[in-house]
Amino acid sequence: MGLSRRSFLQRTAAGAGAAAILRFPLELLASPEPQRSQSPAGAIKINSNENAYGPLPSGLKAMQQALGGANRYPDFGYKALTSQIASWNKIKEEEVLLGVGSSEIIRICALAFASPGKNVVTATPTFEFLGQFAKAAGAEVREVPLTSSYAHDLDGMLQRTNANTSVIYICNANNPTASVTPDGDITTFLNRVPGSALVVIDEAYHHFSMGMPGYATFMEAAGDRVIVLRTFSKIYGMAGMRLGYGVTSRAMVKKLRSYAVPININVAANAGGIASLQADDEMKAAAQRNATDRAQFAKEANSRKATMIPSYANFAMIKTGHPARDVAAEFAKQNVLIGRPFPPMLDWVRVTFGLPDEMKAFWAAWDQLKLS
């Protein structure tokens, strides 16, 4: 019998057996993104999908005020923040798992479910953290190429799924392609996933995708076998504060929380998260501003007859016809930093939408590209 998003997680809990303590390779201590601390002075940074406009005004004010209490530990349990997240998403407080960015929750999922003899299934290219942490845990990582429309190949992912699959990862909108997998296809997929696998649906770019055709949140599907991830790094402009959350069942939250640092959210991020969730008008204005920037980027790309994947996020992927590393090096000469290579799409570059003047500088550098 088919399952709706809301009823999907009433079946058996995701794979049993916690992983042993993991020994992570040192390279995982650094983000795969370009090193931010070594950026040239005054460089235009449109390489890491950050919000160029900064935090929402309400969130920034709350964080500044919270710094006065930096000598005190946050309230254990983060009741106010968890309550605000639950209210905003129309869920129960006990279904919320807080993290140091949604990246921590991805790591926690690997800690809990990835181990030797298990496998995880992801797309390629996609956000790499789950695959990296799973490999560190000794699990097999099965990568399935995106479709010709840059959606997740859900049929292909199912074909790579077996009784030893512990986690399936879907990033929607996908990073680095900014594309979405149609919501109807994901619903069908969830009804077909074996009961042993936890499905992680990463909605980091949800607020930029809202209302666009083919996109829908899967918050209603969250439960024992689905965890939906959100972050404050993108629409709320808090990437440097490291705050995110996952929504799943009460039992799964309890299981996963045992792998988290007990007091993991700092006082400023805590205050900024609460205030940002209360500032819906500011959030919607930021989403509309991004939509305007996105449309302008597409217009500029079209005027140059450049191939761009339709974007559902705050960045876009654009085809150059040259090795991405060489293109990025040419942009760096103009003090413009763009995304690194994303195999197997090695002649595409990922560009974050910056401030209007920054994007003028990007297109000026594009027009001056000198590649043989």
N, C-alpha and C positions, 0 to 999 in steps of 0.2 A: 504494500500500500504506500502511496506517495506521502511525502511529509511536507508541511508548510514550514516556512522559516521558524515560526513560533514553536511548532511541535517537534522540530527536528531532533532536539537534544534530549528527548525523553527516552531514548534508547540507552544501551549500556555505556558506561564510562569509557573514555579513551584509554588506550593501551596501559597496561598495568606495569608495575615494577619501576622504581625510581633508579635513575642512573647512579653509578658510584661517583665519588668525588672526582671531578674532572681536572686534568692537568692541561691547561690551555697553553698553546704555543705563544711565545712572546709577541709574535707579529700581530696577534689578535688584541693586544693591549692598545694598539693604535687604530684609528679609523681608516678604512680603505680610501676615504676621501683625501684630496690633496692636503698637505700639512698647512693648516691655517696660520700657525705661528711664524712661518717663514715667508709669508707673503711680502712682496715688495711694498715699500711705503706708498700709500695712496693708490694701491692697485684697485681696479674695479673687480669685485669678487662676485661673479655670477656662476660659480662652480659647484655649490653645495646645497642648492635648493632651500636656501635660507630666505626669510622674509625681509626684503630690503628695506621695508618701511618701519621695522622695529616692532616692539610690543604694542598691544592696544593701549591707548592712553590710560584707561582705568587699571589695567594690569601693571603698567610701569609705575604708576603712582603707588599702588599697593605694595609692590616689591621694594620701592625706595623707603617707604614707611616701615616695612618689616625689618629692614637692616638694623634698626635700633635695637631689635631683640635678638641679634645674631649671637649673643653670648648664652642664649637659652636653647635647650633642645626643643624641637617642635612638639606639639601635643601628640602623644603617642596614639596611634590609630588614625590620625588625620580625619577626625569625624566631620569637620566642616567641609573639607575638600571632597571627601567621599560622598557626603550628602549632596553637595552641589552637582557633582558628576552624575549621580543617580537621578537627581531631579531633571537635569538637562536632557538625559537620555531616556527618561521614563522607565527606569529599571529600579531594582532594589539595591540598597547600599551594600549588602553582603555579596553582590555579584560583581563588585569592582575590585580590581587588583591594581594598586599603584606601582609605578616604576620610575627609575631614573631615565626618563625618555622611554618610548615604547621599545627601544633597543634592549633595555634590561629585561623586559618581559619575553622578548625573543630568546635571550640567553637563558632565562629561567625555564622556558619550554624545552630547550635543548638539555638543560641539566636534569629535568624531570623525565624526559621521554627518549632521548637519544643515547644509545649505548651500543657496544659491539653486538653484532647479530641483527640489529635493527636498521631500517633505512628511512630516510626522509625524502619527500618528493617536492621539487620546486620547479619553477620555470627558469628559462635562461634567454636573455638576461633578465635579472630581477635584483631586488635588494639582497645582498649576499650574506647578511649576518647569520641567518638560520643555518645556511649551508656550512659556513665557517665554524660555527660553534658545534654543529652536529659532527663534522669531521674531527674536530678536537676531541669529541666524546667517543670516537671510534665507530660511529655509525656510517653507513654507506649513504652518499648523497646522489640521488637520481635526478638529473636535470633534463627537462623537456623543453625544446625550443618553442617560442611563441608561434602563433599562427601567422599567416600572411597579412592579417589585419592587426597584428601585434597584440592580440588577446591571448590569455592563457589557453593552451591546448588542453582543455579539460578531459577530452576523450583520451588523449595521449597520456595524461597524468594518471588517469584511472588504469590504463594498461600497464603502467609502471608500478602500480600499487598492489601489494600482496599482504599476506597475513603478518609479515614482519614490518610493515610500514607503520611507523609510530606517529609521524607528523607530516601533514601536507600544508604547504605554504602558498597562499594567494595574496599578492600585493595588488590592491585595486583602489585607486589608479596605480598603475605599475611604475616603479622606479627602476630603470632610467627612461622608459619610453613615453611616460605620461599618458599611456593608453588605458582603456578600461576593458574589462571582460563583461559582456552583457549580463545584467542581473538575472534574467530568465535562465541563462545557461548555468550560472552558479547555483541557482535553486535546484535545477535538475541534477547537477553534479552532487550536491549535498545529499540528495535522496539515494544516490548510487554508491556513496563512499562506504567501504567496509567498516564495521563497528569498532575495529581495533585502532583506527587512526584518529588523531586529533587534527582538526582543520583550523589553521591560523589564518584569519583574514585581516590583513593589514590595511587599515583605512586612514593612513597618515594624511592623505590629501583629500579626505572626505569633504571638507568645507569648500574646497575649490571645485569639486565635482557635483555638488548638490544641484539638482534641477536639470542637469544635462542629460540628453537622451541616452538610454542604455545603462545609466548608473543608478544604483540604489544601495543604501546601507544594508548590512546583514545583522544589525544589532538585535533584531527579533529572533534570529537563529541562535544567538549565543546561549550556551548551556554546556552540558557535560562533554560534548564532542566538538564544540566550536568555541573559539575565543576570538573576539573582535578587538583589534588594537586601534588606539587613537593616541595622538601626541599633541602637545602644546607647542611643538617646535615650529609649526608651519603657519597656519592662519593666525595663531596668537603671538607669533614672533618671539618665542621663548627658547630658541634652540640652545642658547648658551646656559639656560637655567636647568635643563634636563628634567623634563616632567612628561610623563605619559601614563596611560592606563590600559588595562585590558578588561573586557567584560565577558564573563563566562558564568557557569553555575556556582552556587555557594560551595559545593563540595570541591569543585576544581580550584576555586580561589583558595580554599584552605590548603589544598595539596601544593599548589604552586607557591603560595606565600612562604612556605617553609624553606624555600630556596632563596628568598630575598633577604637583604639586610633589614633588620627590624625597623630601624629609623633611617629611611633611605631618601626622604624628600626634605630639602633644606627649607628654612623658614621663609626665604624670599620666594622660592618657587611655589611653595604652599599658598602664600598670600596672593601671588600673581595669578595662580590657577583659579582660585575662588573668584577674584575680581573679574577675570577675563570671562568666565562662564556667566557672570551676571551682566555682562556688557554686550548683549546680543545685537544691539543696533550698531555698535562699533565693529563687531565681527562681520555682520552683513555688509557694512560699508567696505571693509577690507576685502571681502569676497568679490564685491562688485568692482572694486578698483583692480583686483587681479584679473577679472574677466576683461576689463578694458585693456590692460597691459597685454593680455594673451591675444586679444583680437588685433592689437596693433602689431605684435610680433608676427602673427600669421600674415598680415597685410604686407609687411616688409619682406618676409620670406617669399611671398607670392610675386611681389614686384621684381624679385631677382630670379624668379623661376627656380627657387630652391625647394627641394622636397622636404616637407615637414610632416611628422606624424601628428594628427589632430590631438591637441593637448587637453587633458582634463585636470591639469594641476597648475603649479606655479612655475613650470619650466617646460621646455620643449626639446625634442630630439630632431636634429636636422642633418640631412645627408650632405657630405662635402665631396665625396668621390676621392678623398685622399686619406691617408692614415691619420686617425684622430690625434695621435701623439704629435705628429708633425704640425697639424693644424693648431693644436693647443700651444705649441711652442711659438708659432707665428703670432698668435694673439698675445702671448706673454710679452713679446717684444714691444707691443703697444700698451703694456701694463693692463691687459684685460685677461682675467683668469676664467677659463671655461672648464667644463667637466673633463675628467680623465677618460681613457678608452674603456669601453664596455663590451668585452668579447661576448658573442661573435660579431657584433655590429661595429667593426673596426674602422669603418669610414663614415661613421656618424659621430656627432658631438652633442652633448647635453648642455643646454644653456638655461640658466635660471633667469627669470624675469626680474631685472633690477629697476632702479629708479629711471624715469624717462631720459635724463641726461646720460645715464650709464648705458642705456640701450642705444642711444645715438652713437656713443663711442664704440659699442660692439659692432654696429652695422658699418661704421666708418672703417673699423679694422677689417671687417669681412670684405669690404670693397677693395681693400689694399692687399688681400692675400696674395702671396707670391709663392706658389707651389708648382713644381714641374709635373 
